[in-house]
């Protein structure tokens, strides 16, 4: 009995050629290629995004916000 190659239902991959990757594999490869290419820029943007969120969170608290709205004490001799 001869072994079938390719064709419908023959072997692994459901009849697809072995050298032709699937659509999902190609999409994942393109995403990884893009991330490898733009790694520094992605990390740069993420750093500033995290810094902005932390700063925004700190400045939204009332105890930190009073630093900006408190009027200076004019009777204090220390500059």
N, CA and C of each residue as an Amber inpcrd file, in Angstrom:
protein
   237
   0.8380000  -1.1650000   0.0000000   0.0000000   0.0000000   0.0000000
   0.8890000   1.2360000   0.0000000   0.5710000   2.1950000  -0.8830000
   1.3610000   3.4150000  -0.9890000   0.8460000   4.4660000  -0.0240000
   1.7860000   5.2620000   0.5050000   1.4190000   6.3380000   1.4050000
   1.1110000   7.5830000   0.5900000  -0.0030000   8.2110000   0.9020000
  -0.3890000   9.4230000   0.1890000   0.3610000  10.6160000   0.7390000
   0.7570000  11.5210000  -0.1470000   1.3650000  12.7810000   0.2700000
   0.4790000  13.8980000  -0.2330000   0.2520000  14.8860000   0.6460000
  -0.6180000  15.9950000   0.2470000  -2.0340000  15.5050000   0.0650000
  -2.7640000  16.1680000  -0.7860000  -4.1350000  15.7430000  -1.0490000
  -5.0180000  15.9700000   0.1570000  -6.2670000  15.6470000   0.0050000
  -7.2320000  15.8610000   1.0680000  -7.0760000  14.7690000   2.1160000
  -6.8930000  15.1820000   3.3520000  -6.8340000  14.2470000   4.4620000
  -5.5470000  13.4620000   4.5440000  -4.5350000  13.8270000   3.8150000
  -3.3020000  13.0490000   3.8490000  -2.2430000  13.6840000   4.7250000
  -1.7510000  12.9750000   5.6830000  -0.6230000  13.4140000   6.4920000
  -0.9640000  14.5430000   7.4450000   0.0680000  15.1860000   7.9400000
  -0.1060000  16.2840000   8.8890000  -0.4310000  17.5680000   8.1480000
  -1.1090000  18.4590000   8.8020000  -1.4040000  19.7590000   8.2130000
  -2.6610000  19.7720000   7.3720000  -3.3780000  18.7220000   7.3080000
  -4.6580000  18.7000000   6.5990000  -4.5510000  18.9690000   5.1150000
  -3.4870000  18.5330000   4.4700000  -3.3630000  18.7010000   3.0350000
  -2.6710000  19.9710000   2.6200000  -2.2480000  20.7830000   3.5480000
  -1.5430000  22.0090000   3.2130000  -0.0770000  21.6790000   2.9700000
   0.5480000  22.4300000   2.0680000   1.9620000  22.2090000   1.8040000
   2.7630000  22.5450000   3.0480000   3.8500000  21.8540000   3.2900000
   4.6620000  22.0470000   4.4740000   5.3950000  23.3700000   4.4960000
   5.6790000  23.9500000   3.3450000   6.4350000  25.2020000   3.3120000
   5.5380000  26.4330000   3.3580000   4.2250000  26.2700000   3.4010000
   3.2880000  27.3910000   3.4260000   2.7150000  27.5420000   4.8350000
   3.2090000  28.5330000   5.6120000   2.6560000  28.7100000   6.9560000
   1.2410000  29.2720000   6.8930000   0.5040000  29.0410000   7.9410000
  -0.8800000  29.4910000   7.9860000  -0.9950000  30.9890000   8.2030000
  -2.1990000  31.4680000   8.0920000  -2.4770000  32.8850000   8.2290000
  -2.1360000  33.3810000   9.6320000  -2.5130000  32.6340000  10.6530000
  -2.2350000  33.0320000  12.0250000  -0.7360000  33.0650000  12.2890000
  -0.0050000  32.0970000  11.7630000   1.4500000  32.0600000  11.9430000
   2.1040000  33.2630000  11.2890000   1.6590000  33.6150000  10.0950000
   2.2290000  34.7890000   9.4170000   1.9170000  36.0680000  10.1690000
   0.7000000  36.1880000  10.7100000   0.3170000  37.3860000  11.4590000
   1.1530000  37.5260000  12.7320000   1.3400000  36.4180000  13.4440000
   2.1430000  36.4540000  14.6700000   3.5930000  36.7860000  14.3540000
   4.1300000  36.2340000  13.2670000   5.4970000  36.5400000  12.8580000
   5.6620000  38.0240000  12.5250000   4.6640000  38.6130000  11.8610000
   4.7450000  40.0380000  11.5250000   4.6950000  40.9020000  12.7720000
   3.8690000  40.5120000  13.7420000   3.7920000  41.2780000  14.9930000
   5.1280000  41.2050000  15.7210000   5.7160000  40.0170000  15.8160000
   7.0040000  39.8760000  16.4940000   8.1020000  40.6350000  15.7600000
   8.0650000  40.6300000  14.4390000   9.0530000  41.3790000  13.6620000
   8.9280000  42.8830000  13.9280000   7.6860000  43.3740000  14.0110000
   7.4640000  44.7890000  14.2930000   7.9400000  45.1600000  15.6900000
   7.6460000  44.3020000  16.6770000   8.0650000  44.5860000  18.0520000
   9.5900000  44.5810000  18.1500000  10.2410000  43.6670000  17.4670000
  11.7010000  43.6300000  17.4750000  12.2810000  44.8870000  16.8290000
  11.6340000  45.3700000  15.7790000  12.1090000  46.5520000  15.0660000
  11.9140000  47.8180000  15.8920000  10.7760000  47.9430000  16.5600000
  10.4310000  49.1810000  17.2670000  10.5080000  49.0190000  18.7780000
  11.3960000  48.1760000  19.2630000  11.4650000  47.8880000  20.6990000
  11.7930000  49.1410000  21.5070000  12.7860000  49.9250000  21.0770000
  13.1770000  51.1110000  21.8380000  12.0500000  52.1330000  21.8880000
  11.4080000  52.3620000  20.7680000  10.3360000  53.3520000  20.7260000
   9.1590000  52.9320000  21.6050000   8.8380000  51.6440000  21.5920000
   7.7380000  51.1440000  22.4170000   8.0730000  51.3370000  23.8970000
   9.2900000  50.9920000  24.3000000   9.6910000  51.1650000  25.6960000
   9.7440000  52.6370000  26.0880000  10.1700000  53.4960000  25.1720000
  10.2280000  54.9380000  25.4150000   8.8270000  55.4870000  25.6960000
   7.8770000  55.1280000  24.8720000   6.5010000  55.6040000  25.0520000
   5.9050000  55.0260000  26.3310000   6.1580000  53.7530000  26.6110000
   5.6280000  53.1410000  27.8300000   6.2010000  53.7960000  29.0820000
   7.4950000  54.1500000  29.0440000   8.1050000  54.8140000  30.1970000
   7.4040000  56.1360000  30.4900000   7.1840000  56.9570000  29.4620000
   6.5330000  58.2400000  29.6890000   5.0650000  58.0760000  30.0660000
   4.4100000  57.0690000  29.5470000   3.0150000  56.8170000  29.9110000
   2.9080000  56.4260000  31.3880000   3.7840000  55.5490000  31.8490000
   3.7610000  55.1410000  33.2600000   4.1290000  56.3200000  34.1540000
   5.1400000  57.1070000  33.7600000   5.5270000  58.2780000  34.5540000
   4.3710000  59.2780000  34.6300000   3.6830000  59.4950000  33.5260000
   2.5430000  60.4200000  33.5190000   1.4340000  59.9230000  34.4380000
   1.1230000  58.6330000  34.3830000   0.0560000  58.0930000  35.2310000
   0.4140000  58.1820000  36.7120000   1.6780000  57.9070000  37.0540000
   2.0900000  58.0300000  38.4490000   2.0260000  59.4840000  38.9120000
   2.5150000  60.4000000  38.0970000   2.4800000  61.8180000  38.4460000
   1.0420000  62.3070000  38.5980000   0.1760000  61.8890000  37.6920000
  -1.2300000  62.2900000  37.7450000  -1.8820000  61.7560000  39.0170000
  -1.5670000  60.5180000  39.3730000  -2.1370000  59.9180000  40.5740000
  -1.6540000  60.6570000  41.8200000  -0.3730000  60.9980000  41.8660000
   0.1490000  61.7160000  43.0290000  -0.4530000  63.1070000  43.1470000
  -0.6020000  63.7950000  42.0330000  -1.0960000  65.1620000  42.0710000
  -2.5950000  65.2350000  42.3100000  -3.3050000  64.1350000  42.1650000
  -4.7470000  64.1690000  42.3810000  -5.1100000  64.0460000  43.8590000
  -4.1440000  63.6880000  44.7010000  -4.4270000  63.5620000  46.1270000
  -4.4500000  64.9550000  46.7690000  -5.3820000  65.1750000  47.6890000
  -5.5220000  66.5210000  48.2710000  -4.2820000  66.9670000  49.0560000
  -3.6210000  66.0620000  49.7610000  -2.4740000  66.4810000  50.5740000
  -1.3070000  66.9540000  49.7120000  -1.1640000  66.4010000  48.5140000
  -0.1190000  66.8730000  47.6050000  -0.5700000  68.1270000  46.8620000
  -1.8530000  68.2420000  46.6320000  -2.3780000  69.3780000  45.8850000
  -2.2810000  70.6770000  46.6880000  -2.2560000  70.5990000  48.0040000
  -2.1950000  71.8010000  48.8380000  -0.8630000  72.5220000  48.6950000
   0.1620000  71.8610000  48.2340000   1.4520000  72.5060000  48.0080000
   1.2910000  73.6260000  46.9850000   0.4550000  73.4050000  45.9860000
   0.2920000  74.3740000  44.9100000  -0.6660000  75.4990000  45.2560000
  -1.6450000  75.2590000  46.1280000  -2.6570000  76.2750000  46.4140000
  -2.4110000  77.0060000  47.7160000  -1.4880000  76.5400000  48.5420000
  -1.2360000  77.1690000  49.8320000  -0.4980000  78.4970000  49.6310000
  -0.9950000  79.5390000  50.2870000  -0.3490000  80.8460000  50.1810000
   0.8490000  80.8830000  51.1290000   1.9180000  81.5200000  50.7070000
   3.0990000  81.5660000  51.5750000   2.8400000  82.4110000  52.8230000
   3.4640000  81.9920000  53.9150000   3.3280000  82.7090000  55.1750000
   4.2830000  83.9160000  55.1440000   3.7360000  85.1010000  55.1350000
   4.5550000  86.3070000  55.0160000   5.2620000  86.6830000  56.3150000
   4.7960000  86.1620000  57.4430000   5.4080000  86.4820000  58.7270000
   6.6110000  85.6040000  59.0310000   6.8250000  84.5900000  58.2330000
   7.9310000  83.6620000  58.4670000   9.2470000  84.2970000  58.0330000
  10.2700000  84.3940000  58.9250000  11.5320000  85.0200000  58.5350000
  12.3860000  84.1330000  57.6340000  12.1230000  82.8380000  57.6210000
  12.9290000  81.9190000  56.7940000  12.4370000  81.9980000  55.3370000
  13.3880000  82.1800000  54.4070000  12.9290000  82.3120000  53.0100000
  12.4370000  81.0460000  52.5050000
